[in-house]
Amino acid sequence: MTDHPDTLGKYRIIQVIGEGAMGVVYKAVDPVINRTVAIKVLRSSLVEPGPRGRALLARFRREAQAAGRLTHPCIVTVHDYGDDAPSPYIVMEHVDGHTLMHHLKSRRRFSDAEVVRVMNHLLGALEHAHEQGVWHRDIKPSNLILTPQGRLKVADFGVARIEAAGPITLSAETGTPGHMAPEQYNGQPVDHRVDIFAGGVLLYQLLTSCSPFGGSDANMMFETLNNEPMSPSQVCGTPGRAAFDAIVATAMAKQREDRYASAQDFRDALNQAATRVAEVTGAAPRVQDLTLNEAPLRPYAGLRVGAPRRCG
């Protein structure tokens, strides 16, 4: 998109934050209350007549509906939805920070305390979403933002399922290879435990800076369905972290009945494991007081990037 508007509805555009194949994200101002916001705009060329255009528009609206019903400090707030412009748009909270993908691609090593704090924020957000009948279904590092204050923010509910909305057809757009649960690949009925699985994948990545499944999309599907990844403590060569291995294994169990029943159960088990690790290593920081040592930050663009390289 080369020509950018000066306004969208009542919102005054300040600058382009980022562009992608699906659309553009702007930094803007709500002139009524003088609030800085981010506006995600779907490309008008994609909203074409026919099934594909209708599906993309429905997905875009679903993102606004899903996130719009959630109020949690670790979820990006949706303020407004508009279709009074050439393309539909979502008005969101403007968040400064880098995505977790940025940190993983830069080979950042997360301390135990940082890992636990990030996961506590994520699992708290997921517990809230699940209580409201919303399943994200695409938890991955590029959809998770870290603010300068160390707060995790969950973004992009574009493939979320709202429980009360009734069944929707599963497709290739219901997740991201390498983060999808086996039942998503198999086209089986899904529930909130797909987010538990993806949370396990994220925990693995934070602990190891590697992905548990690698290669092509087809290979990641095969490994997700058939193989057990090497445990995080073996990848890192840190036996003191072995208490986290069982947490990852349970969250990433191939049968959803074998995973944690809820995000809160996952959170409780993780914090208990963190206590055991602290006892082994002799370090017992106050996790809730820690913040990440951030590099200079830029606004979150809300645009997807590639997966981190797999080790080995």
N, C-alpha and C positions, 0 to 999 in steps of 0.2 A: 504494500500500500504506500503510494507516494504522496498523495494529497491527504493531509490531516485536517480535521475540522477545528474551528476555533472554539466551538461549544458542542455539547451533547445535552439536549434538554436544557435544564437550568445550569448545568455544570460548565465551568470555564476551563478549557484545556490549557495546561501549563507546558507539558512536554511529553514526548514519547518515552516510556520506560523500556519497552521492548516490543519486538514483533516476531511472529511465528506464522506457520502455515495456516493456523486456524484463525488468527486475528491479531489484534494490537492491544497493548495495555498502556493506558495514559495515566500520568499524574495530573490531577485536576483539583479544582476548588469548588465547593458548594458555596455560592455567594450569599445565600440566605443566612447561614450560620457561620460562614468563614471557616469551614472545615476542609482540610486537605484529604482527598480520597484517591483511590485507584479505580480506574474504569476499564473493564475488560470488554472489548468490542469484537463481536463475531464478524468475520469478513462477509460482506454482502454477496460476494460471488458464490459463497458456499450455501447460502439459503436459497437454493434453486428449487423450482417446482419438481415434485417427484419424491420418491421414498427417501433418498439420501438426504435431501434438503430438509425434509420434515423430521428425520431422525436426528440430524445435527441440531436443529432448532429445539427439539424436545429435550435433548441432552443439555443444551445451554440453559433452558428454563429450569430443568431439574436441578442444576447446580445452584441456581438462585433460590429455588424452593427449599432444597435440602439444607444449605448453609443458613438460609434466612430464618429457619426455625430454631437455630442453635444459638445459645448465648453462653459463651465460655471464654475465659481469658486466653486459652490456648487454641482457639479457633478463629480464623480470620472472619470478622463480622461483615455480613452483607447488609448494606443500607437500603439499596433500591434496585429495581429492575425497570428498564425502559425499552420500548419499541417505537418511540416517537422520532426515530432517526432512520437513515437509510439502512442501518443494521441494528439488531438488538444489542443491548449492553447491560452489564452488571456493575453496579457501583459498590465498591468494597472499602473496608478499612485500608488505609495506606500503611504499609509495614516496611520499616527500614531493616535491612539485614541481608544475609546470604542464605541460600538454601543449604540443607545438609549435603546435597550433591556437590556443591562448591567445595565444602570442607573435605569430603571423601576424595574428590578428584585431585585435590591438592595434597593428598596423602597425610592429612592431619591425623595425629594420634590422639585419641580421646582418653583421658584418665578415667579410672573407675567411677569417680564421683561425677564426672561430666556425663558419662554413659547413663548412669542411674538417674541423674536429674533430667536429661533429655527424655528418657523413656517414661519417667513419672509424668512429665508434661503430656507426652503423647497419649499414654494410657488413661490419664484423667480426662483428656478431650474425647477419646473414644468411648469411655464409659458414659459420658454425658450424651454423646451422639446416639449411642445404642439405647439408652433410656428413652430417648425421643423417637425411637424407631427409625433411625438413619444409620445405614451402613455405608461407609466411605467407598470401599472396594478398590481403591487405588492408592493405598498408603505406600509411599516410596520417598527416597531422599529429595527428589526435585519438587515434591509437594509439601515439604516441611521447611519452614523458615526459622532461622535463629536471629533474634533481635540483638542489638548491642547490650541490652540488659540481661541476656542469657535466657530469654523467654522463647519457648518453642511455639510456633503458630502453624496449625494445620490448614492447608489451602486446597483448592481445586476439588470440589465435590461433583465434578462433571459426570462421573459414572456412578454416583451414589444411588442407593436404592432407598426409597421411603416406604417403610413397611405398610402403611395404610393406603399406599397408592395402588396396591394390587400387583399381580405378576407382570414382569417385563421380560422380553426375550433376551437371553444371553447372546452375546456376540463377541467378536474379537476386540470390541471397544470396552469390555467390562473389566479391564485390568491391564497390567503391564507385565510381559513375560519376565520371569525371574522374581516377581513379587506376588504372583497369583497363586492361590491355593489349588491343590489338586482338583477339587470339585469345580473350580472355575474352568480349568482346562477340559474337564470331562463333560461340561454342560449340565452338571447335576444341580439340583436345588441348592441355593446358598443361603447362609444366614450371617449373623454378625461375626462368626468365627473366621470368615475370610480376612477380616481386619486383624484378628489375633495372629493368624499365620503371617501376614505381611509385617506385623509388629515384630514377630520372631526373626524374620529376614533382616529387618532394620537393626535389631539388637546384634545380630551376627555381624553386620557391616560395621557398626560402631565399635565392636570389640576387636575386629580383625582388619578393618579397612579393605576388606575383600567381600565379594559376593559369594554366597553359598552355591549358586548355580551359574554356569558360564557358557560361553559359546553362542551359537546361533539361537534364534527363538525356538526352533525345533529341538535343539539339544537341551535348552533350559527346560522345556516342557518334559522331555524324557527324564531328565535328572530329578525334576520335581516329583514326578509320578513314581519313579523307581529307585532312586539312589538316596542314601543318607550322606550329607556333606560331612567333611572332617570337622570335629568339634572345635570351637573357637580357641580353647586353651592349647590344642595341638597346633593350630595354625600359627598362633602367636608365640608358642614356646614358653608360655607362662602358666605353669602348673597352679600357681596361686589363684588364678582365675577359674579354676575348674568348677567352682560352685555355680558359675553361670552356664556351664554346658547343659545341665539338665533343664534349666529354664528355657534355653533356646530350643532344645529337643522337644520339649512339651509344647511350646508355642507353635513349632513347625511340624507337629505330628501330621502324618498324611491323612489319617482319619480324623475328621473334625471332632468326633466324640472323645478323642484322646487329648485334645487341646484344652487349654484353660477354658472354663465355662464362661468366663467374663473377663473384661479388661481389668476389673478390680482384682480378680483372683491372680491374674498375670502380674499386676503391680505388687500385690502383697508378696508373692513368691520372689519377685525380683529384689525387693527390699530386704527380705530375709537372707537371700543369697549375698547381697551386698554387705550385710553385717558379718557373714561368715568370711567373706573375702577380706574385709577390713581386719578381722581377727588374725588371719593368716599373715597378711602383709604388714600388720602393725600400724596401719593408717586408718584413722576413723574420722574423716572430715565431715563437717555438717553439710550434707549434700544440698540442702535447701538454700544455703547461703552462697553457693558457688556460682560464678558466672563464667562464660567462656571468654578466653582471651582473643577478642575479635581483631582481625585486620581491618583497615579502613573499609567502610561499608558502602554499598550502593542499594538503591531501592530494589525490592523484589520485583522481577519482571513477570512472574507467573507463567513463564514459558518453559517448555520441556527441554531437557538435555539428555545426553546419553547416559547409560549406566556405568558405574565404576568398573574398572578392570578387575577381573578375577585373578586372584593370586595362584601361583603354581601352574 
